[in-house]
């Protein structure tokens, strides 16, 4: 037996032992993440409530709470104009909250420990493994290092590209600051900007700004696991260990699935939005054909839970609104900065339905069967998310006088941590703001995670087996 396999076996045995200890203490990885995000939101709320955070020197606890939540949950919905309401101190706090929320509590804490040269023990490695759904404990620290380094490299590239447009327009100081803020916000899929109250509408004719933003959103939304798989296979091609024609086949099934679904949704969404909005004077009608295509593509990409807007969301056609709601709820991909129920979750259910229609006993993707437990989990995630979406939509419509389309768009944007709005966020009453705050928080941690975190699920043994129920469906 090799050294690595013995090490993994020891890790596995110790992991089971530590898991029992974690169960006894009642603090699972899920609970740590749920509570961790909550604590960061509380700290952010306190900092944003300080007089030094606002331009007028006044503190508003609800505005601070809403802003801290939208930042940590990388949503982007705001009740005040970020560029004019907050001071430099307040904006820096918001930026730090976005970075923490985007990278994740676990990655940030682990990164700090590595910088301080503190050893990450086995129990902490287990938390990392559970948080990022890694197969084994071997290499978890290397994975975290890759996340941190990769994040800052991509954000730096994004900032440099933004500077091409922002420095000539705003000057060196503001241009650099706006570039850094926008790059982090876009990569973390937050959608918050400090340039204007109209998001990126002033730049709807700027390919450099829109393309850079799409690049950052895409890289943040596809997931860290996909990143490294693509890069690992690319290295093999560069080193001529495999042929270029074999590039796709050498990618993991998860990576191939994520990329296929992501590109499929992006281009399908762009085509539908272009068709529905082509003659809409409130959105893209007055643009050149090239800008129409670019802005339609941008809209489809930003719906992957980013929240930047290049044209008015409130003036879209009803058909476009429905497309947007669907794409927002689907969201990005697992183990990334995006929200939503996730692309893989939806595709697992889709292939399961196809299997039922074709009379197959198991669902198959890329000649591989899908685990039944994964199907059950996917069904639970989608069903619970839709229930939360429905409940929050009804509550918002009952407590606020908004149109049906505006309400479902706002709630979908919140629970999927997107950040797009049809212009009603600033008009929310106190109850409405609380509804959106809860929606954003549940959307970031996942409603199913909340139930798991505060239930005693691991202590229940499936030792009792009941007779099958004879039911009729369909």
Rosetta blueprint (number, residue, H / E / L):
1 X L
2 X L
3 X H
4 X H
5 X H
6 X H
7 X H
8 X H
9 X H
10 X H
11 X H
12 X H
13 X H
14 X H
15 X H
16 X H
17 X H
18 X H
19 X H
20 X H
21 X H
22 X H
23 X H
24 X H
25 X H
26 X L
27 X L
28 X L
29 X H
30 X H
31 X H
32 X H
33 X H
34 X H
35 X H
36 X H
37 X H
38 X H
39 X H
40 X H
41 X H
42 X H
43 X H
44 X H
45 X H
46 X H
47 X H
48 X H
49 X H
50 X L
51 X H
52 X H
53 X H
54 X E
55 X L
56 X L
57 X L
58 X L
59 X L
60 X L
61 X H
62 X H
63 X H
64 X H
65 X H
66 X H
67 X H
68 X H
69 X H
70 X H
71 X H
72 X H
73 X L
74 X L
75 X L
76 X L
77 X L
78 X L
79 X L
80 X L
81 X L
82 X H
83 X H
84 X H
85 X H
86 X E
87 X L
88 X H
89 X H
90 X H
91 X H
92 X H
93 X H
94 X H
95 X H
96 X H
97 X H
98 X H
99 X H
100 X H
101 X H
102 X H
103 X H
104 X L
105 X H
106 X H
107 X H
108 X H
109 X H
110 X H
111 X H
112 X H
113 X H
114 X H
115 X H
116 X L
117 X L
118 X L
119 X L
120 X L
121 X L
122 X H
123 X H
124 X H
125 X H
126 X H
127 X H
128 X H
129 X H
130 X H
131 X H
132 X L
133 X L
134 X L
135 X L
136 X L
137 X L
138 X L
139 X L
140 X H
141 X H
142 X H
143 X H
144 X H
145 X H
146 X H
147 X H
148 X H
149 X H
150 X H
151 X H
152 X H
153 X H
154 X H
155 X H
156 X H
157 X H
158 X H
159 X H
160 X H
161 X H
162 X H
163 X H
164 X H
165 X H
166 X H
167 X H
168 X H
169 X H
170 X H
171 X L
172 X H
173 X H
174 X H
175 X H
176 X H
177 X H
178 X H
179 X H
180 X H
181 X H
182 X H
183 X H
184 X H
185 X H
186 X H
187 X H
188 X L
189 X L
190 X L
191 X L
192 X L
193 X L
194 X L
195 X L
196 X L
197 X L
198 X L
199 X L
200 X L
201 X H
202 X H
203 X H
204 X L
205 X L
206 X L
207 X H
208 X H
209 X H
210 X H
211 X H
212 X H
213 X H
214 X H
215 X H
216 X H
217 X H
218 X H
219 X H
220 X H
221 X H
222 X L
223 X L
224 X H
225 X H
226 X H
227 X H
228 X H
229 X H
230 X H
231 X H
232 X H
233 X H
234 X H
235 X H
236 X H
237 X H
238 X H
239 X L
240 X L
241 X L
242 X L
243 X L
244 X H
245 X H
246 X H
247 X H
248 X H
249 X H
250 X H
251 X L
252 X L
253 X H
254 X H
255 X H
256 X H
257 X H
258 X H
259 X H
260 X H
261 X H
262 X H
263 X H
264 X H
265 X H
266 X H
267 X H
268 X H
269 X H
270 X H
271 X H
272 X H
273 X H
274 X H
275 X H
276 X H
277 X H
278 X L
279 X L
280 X L
281 X L
282 X L
283 X L
284 X L
285 X L
286 X L
287 X L
288 X L
289 X H
290 X H
291 X H
292 X H
293 X H
294 X H
295 X H
296 X H
297 X H
298 X H
299 X H
300 X H
301 X H
302 X H
303 X L
304 X L
305 X L
306 X L
307 X L
308 X L
309 X L
310 X L
311 X L
312 X L
313 X L
314 X L
315 X L
316 X L
317 X L
318 X H
319 X H
320 X H
321 X H
322 X H
323 X H
324 X H
325 X H
326 X H
327 X H
328 X H
329 X H
330 X H
331 X L
332 X L
333 X L
334 X L
335 X L
336 X L
337 X L
338 X L
339 X L
340 X L
341 X L
342 X L
343 X H
344 X H
345 X H
346 X H
347 X H
348 X H
349 X H
350 X H
351 X H
352 X H
353 X H
354 X H
355 X H
356 X H
357 X H
358 X L
359 X L
360 X L
361 X L
362 X L
363 X L
364 X E
365 X E
366 X L
367 X L
368 X E
369 X E
370 X L
371 X L
372 X H
373 X H
374 X H
375 X H
376 X H
377 X H
378 X H
379 X H
380 X H
381 X H
382 X H
383 X H
384 X H
385 X H
386 X H
387 X H
388 X H
389 X H
390 X H
391 X H
392 X H
393 X H
394 X H
395 X H
396 X H
397 X H
398 X H
399 X H
400 X L
401 X L
402 X L
403 X L
404 X H
405 X H
406 X H
407 X H
408 X H
409 X H
410 X H
411 X H
412 X H
413 X H
414 X H
415 X H
416 X L
417 X L
418 X L
419 X L
420 X L
421 X L
422 X L
423 X L
424 X L
425 X H
426 X H
427 X H
428 X L
429 X L
430 X H
431 X H
432 X H
433 X H
434 X H
435 X H
436 X H
437 X H
438 X H
439 X H
440 X H
441 X H
442 X H
443 X H
444 X H
445 X H
446 X L
447 X H
448 X H
449 X H
450 X H
451 X H
452 X H
453 X H
454 X L
455 X L
456 X L
457 X H
458 X H
459 X H
460 X L
461 X L
462 X L
463 X L
464 X L
465 X L
466 X L
467 X L
468 X L
469 X L
470 X L
471 X L
472 X L
473 X L
474 X L
